[in-house]
Amino acid sequence: MRPSLVVAAAVVAVTAPAFAATLTPNEIQSTFFNGQPFTAAGAKAEGTWKLTKEGFCTTWKGSKPNCYRLVTAGDNKWSVMKGSTSVATWTK
């Protein structure tokens, strides 16, 4: 790979997540927290969730609250973001 292509590829890799659409709290509720099952990465556990202006927060039994944003990651696929890190992928 020529050096100019390496730089271009690095810029695309860094900026690509910025183009993903962040779901609003209303979109999160209507898409996921509507009583219908969905697939999420992680262990099964009991907990609660609440919407925030940035996304949602969860509190699992025996743990402190954690807050996240959801961004589109393809057709019927969303990345669960904690800061700038994707911590899970949800599909529906």
FIKOLZA-1660 file (N, C-alpha, C; in steps of 0.1 Angstrom, whole numbers, plus 5000, padded with zeros to 4 digits):
% residues 92
   i   px   py   pz ch aa at
   1 5008 4988 5000  A  M  N
   1 5000 5000 5000  A  M CA
   1 5009 5012 5000  A  M  C
   2 5006 5022 4992  A  R  N
   2 5013 5034 4991  A  R CA
   2 5010 5043 5004  A  R  C
   3 5020 5051 5008  A  P  N
   3 5018 5059 5020  A  P CA
   3 5005 5067 5020  A  P  C
   4 5002 5073 5009  A  S  N
   4 4990 5082 5008  A  S CA
   4 4977 5074 5010  A  S  C
   5 4977 5061 5006  A  L  N
   5 4965 5053 5008  A  L CA
   5 4964 5049 5023  A  L  C
   6 4976 5047 5029  A  V  N
   6 4975 5043 5043  A  V CA
   6 4969 5055 5051  A  V  C
   7 4973 5067 5049  A  V  N
   7 4967 5078 5056  A  V CA
   7 4953 5080 5053  A  V  C
   8 4948 5078 5040  A  A  N
   8 4934 5079 5037  A  A CA
   8 4926 5068 5044  A  A  C
   9 4932 5056 5044  A  A  N
   9 4925 5045 5051  A  A CA
   9 4923 5048 5066  A  A  C
  10 4934 5054 5072  A  A  N
  10 4933 5057 5086  A  A CA
  10 4923 5068 5089  A  A  C
  11 4922 5078 5080  A  V  N
  11 4912 5088 5082  A  V CA
  11 4898 5083 5081  A  V  C
  12 4896 5074 5071  A  V  N
  12 4882 5068 5070  A  V CA
  12 4879 5059 5082  A  V  C
  13 4889 5052 5087  A  A  N
  13 4886 5043 5099  A  A CA
  13 4883 5051 5111  A  A  C
  14 4889 5063 5113  A  V  N
  14 4887 5071 5125  A  V CA
  14 4874 5079 5123  A  V  C
  15 4870 5084 5111  A  T  N
  15 4859 5092 5110  A  T CA
  15 4846 5084 5107  A  T  C
  16 4847 5072 5102  A  A  N
  16 4835 5064 5098  A  A CA
  16 4824 5064 5110  A  A  C
  17 4828 5061 5122  A  P  N
  17 4818 5060 5133  A  P CA
  17 4810 5074 5135  A  P  C
  18 4817 5085 5131  A  A  N
  18 4810 5098 5133  A  A CA
  18 4798 5099 5124  A  A  C
  19 4797 5091 5113  A  F  N
  19 4786 5092 5103  A  F CA
  19 4774 5083 5108  A  F  C
  20 4776 5075 5118  A  A  N
  20 4765 5067 5122  A  A CA
  20 4755 5075 5129  A  A  C
  21 4742 5072 5127  A  A  N
  21 4732 5080 5133  A  A CA
  21 4730 5076 5148  A  A  C
  22 4729 5085 5157  A  T  N
  22 4726 5082 5171  A  T CA
  22 4711 5082 5173  A  T  C
  23 4706 5072 5179  A  L  N
  23 4692 5071 5182  A  L CA
  23 4688 5080 5193  A  L  C
  24 4676 5087 5191  A  T  N
  24 4671 5095 5202  A  T CA
  24 4664 5086 5212  A  T  C
  25 4662 5092 5224  A  P  N
  25 4655 5084 5235  A  P CA
  25 4642 5078 5230  A  P  C
  26 4634 5086 5222  A  N  N
  26 4621 5080 5217  A  N CA
  26 4623 5069 5208  A  N  C
  27 4633 5070 5199  A  E  N
  27 4636 5059 5190  A  E CA
  27 4641 5046 5197  A  E  C
  28 4649 5048 5208  A  I  N
  28 4654 5037 5216  A  I CA
  28 4642 5030 5222  A  I  C
  29 4633 5038 5228  A  Q  N
  29 4621 5032 5234  A  Q CA
  29 4612 5024 5224  A  Q  C
  30 4609 5030 5213  A  S  N
  30 4600 5024 5204  A  S CA
  30 4607 5012 5197  A  S  C
  31 4620 5012 5195  A  T  N
  31 4627 5001 5188  A  T CA
  31 4630 4989 5198  A  T  C
  32 4634 4992 5210  A  F  N
  32 4639 4982 5219  A  F CA
  32 4631 4979 5231  A  F  C
  33 4628 4990 5239  A  F  N
  33 4622 4988 5252  A  F CA
  33 4607 4989 5251  A  F  C
  34 4602 4980 5242  A  N  N
  34 4587 4980 5239  A  N CA
  34 4580 4967 5243  A  N  C
  35 4587 4959 5251  A  G  N
  35 4581 4947 5256  A  G CA
  35 4584 4935 5246  A  G  C
  36 4590 4937 5235  A  Q  N
  36 4594 4927 5225  A  Q CA
  36 4608 4923 5227  A  Q  C
  37 4611 4910 5226  A  P  N
  37 4625 4905 5228  A  P CA
  37 4634 4910 5217  A  P  C
  38 4647 4912 5220  A  F  N
  38 4657 4915 5210  A  F CA
  38 4670 4908 5215  A  F  C
  39 4680 4907 5206  A  T  N
  39 4692 4901 5209  A  T CA
  39 4703 4911 5213  A  T  C
  40 4709 4909 5224  A  A  N
  40 4720 4918 5228  A  A CA
  40 4732 4910 5233  A  A  C
  41 4744 4915 5231  A  A  N
  41 4756 4908 5235  A  A CA
  41 4757 4909 5250  A  A  C
  42 4761 4899 5257  A  G  N
  42 4763 4900 5271  A  G CA
  42 4756 4888 5279  A  G  C
  43 4757 4888 5292  A  A  N
  43 4751 4878 5300  A  A CA
  43 4737 4881 5304  A  A  C
  44 4729 4871 5306  A  K  N
  44 4715 4873 5311  A  K CA
  44 4716 4877 5326  A  K  C
  45 4708 4888 5329  A  A  N
  45 4708 4892 5343  A  A CA
  45 4695 4901 5345  A  A  C
  46 4692 4903 5357  A  E  N
  46 4680 4912 5360  A  E CA
  46 4685 4926 5362  A  E  C
  47 4677 4935 5358  A  G  N
  47 4681 4949 5360  A  G CA
  47 4670 4959 5355  A  G  C
  48 4673 4971 5356  A  T  N
  48 4664 4982 5351  A  T CA
  48 4671 4991 5341  A  T  C
  49 4663 4998 5334  A  W  N
  49 4668 5008 5325  A  W CA
  49 4660 5020 5325  A  W  C
  50 4666 5031 5321  A  K  N
  50 4658 5044 5320  A  K CA
  50 4664 5052 5308  A  K  C
  51 4656 5059 5302  A  L  N
  51 4660 5068 5291  A  L CA
  51 4666 5080 5296  A  L  C
  52 4676 5086 5289  A  T  N
  52 4682 5098 5293  A  T CA
  52 4683 5107 5280  A  T  C
  53 4686 5119 5281  A  K  N
  53 4686 5128 5269  A  K CA
  53 4697 5123 5259  A  K  C
  54 4707 5116 5264  A  E  N
  54 4718 5111 5255  A  E CA
  54 4715 5097 5250  A  E  C
  55 4707 5089 5257  A  G  N
  55 4705 5075 5253  A  G CA
  55 4697 5068 5264  A  G  C
  56 4704 5059 5271  A  F  N
  56 4698 5052 5282  A  F CA
  56 4708 5047 5292  A  F  C
  57 4703 5044 5304  A  C  N
  57 4712 5039 5315  A  C CA
  57 4706 5026 5320  A  C  C
  58 4714 5017 5323  A  T  N
  58 4710 5004 5329  A  T CA
  58 4716 5002 5343  A  T  C
  59 4709 4995 5352  A  T  N
  59 4714 4992 5365  A  T CA
  59 4711 4977 5366  A  T  C
  60 4722 4969 5366  A  W  N
  60 4720 4954 5368  A  W CA
  60 4721 4951 5383  A  W  C
  61 4714 4940 5386  A  K  N
  61 4714 4936 5400  A  K CA
  61 4728 4935 5406  A  K  C
  62 4731 4942 5416  A  G  N
  62 4744 4941 5423  A  G CA
  62 4755 4950 5416  A  G  C
  63 4751 4959 5407  A  S  N
  63 4760 4967 5400  A  S CA
  63 4756 4982 5400  A  S  C
  64 4765 4991 5397  A  K  N
  64 4763 5005 5396  A  K CA
  64 4757 5008 5382  A  K  C
  65 4750 5019 5381  A  P  N
  65 4744 5023 5368  A  P CA
  65 4755 5026 5357  A  P  C
  66 4752 5022 5345  A  N  N
  66 4760 5025 5333  A  N CA
  66 4751 5031 5323  A  N  C
  67 4757 5042 5316  A  C  N
  67 4749 5049 5306  A  C CA
  67 4755 5047 5292  A  C  C
  68 4747 5047 5282  A  Y  N
  68 4751 5043 5268  A  Y CA
  68 4743 5052 5258  A  Y  C
  69 4749 5052 5246  A  R  N
  69 4742 5057 5234  A  R CA
  69 4740 5046 5224  A  R  C
  70 4731 5046 5215  A  L  N
  70 4729 5036 5205  A  L CA
  70 4731 5043 5192  A  L  C
  71 4740 5037 5183  A  V  N
  71 4742 5043 5170  A  V CA
  71 4740 5032 5159  A  V  C
  72 4735 5036 5148  A  T  N
  72 4732 5026 5137  A  T CA
  72 4745 5020 5133  A  T  C
  73 4744 5007 5130  A  A  N
  73 4756 4999 5125  A  A CA
  73 4753 4990 5113  A  A  C
  74 4742 4994 5106  A  G  N
  74 4738 4986 5095  A  G CA
  74 4723 4983 5096  A  G  C
  75 4718 4975 5086  A  D  N
  75 4703 4972 5087  A  D CA
  75 4700 4964 5099  A  D  C
  76 4691 4969 5107  A  N  N
  76 4686 4962 5119  A  N CA
  76 4698 4958 5128  A  N  C
  77 4708 4967 5129  A  K  N
  77 4719 4965 5137  A  K CA
  77 4724 4978 5144  A  K  C
  78 4727 4978 5157  A  W  N
  78 4730 4990 5164  A  W CA
  78 4742 4987 5173  A  W  C
  79 4751 4997 5174  A  S  N
  79 4762 4996 5184  A  S CA
  79 4758 5003 5197  A  S  C
  80 4761 4996 5208  A  V  N
  80 4759 5002 5221  A  V CA
  80 4772 5009 5225  A  V  C
  81 4772 5022 5226  A  M  N
  81 4784 5030 5228  A  M CA
  81 4785 5035 5242  A  M  C
  82 4796 5033 5249  A  K  N
  82 4800 5039 5262  A  K CA
  82 4811 5048 5259  A  K  C
  83 4808 5061 5258  A  G  N
  83 4818 5070 5253  A  G CA
  83 4820 5068 5239  A  G  C
  84 4833 5066 5235  A  S  N
  84 4836 5064 5221  A  S CA
  84 4839 5049 5218  A  S  C
  85 4836 5040 5228  A  T  N
  85 4838 5026 5227  A  T CA
  85 4825 5018 5224  A  T  C
  86 4825 5009 5215  A  S  N
  86 4814 5000 5213  A  S CA
  86 4815 4989 5222  A  S  C
  87 4805 4987 5231  A  V  N
  87 4806 4977 5241  A  V CA
  87 4797 4965 5238  A  V  C
  88 4788 4966 5228  A  A  N
  88 4779 4955 5224  A  A CA
  88 4773 4959 5211  A  A  C
  89 4767 4949 5204  A  T  N
  89 4759 4951 5192  A  T CA
  89 4746 4945 5195  A  T  C
  90 4736 4952 5191  A  W  N
  90 4722 4947 5192  A  W CA
  90 4717 4945 5178  A  W  C
  91 4709 4934 5176  A  T  N
  91 4703 4931 5164  A  T CA
  91 4688 4929 5166  A  T  C
  92 4680 4931 5156  A  K  N
  92 4666 4928 5157  A  K CA
  92 4660 4923 5144  A  K  C
% end
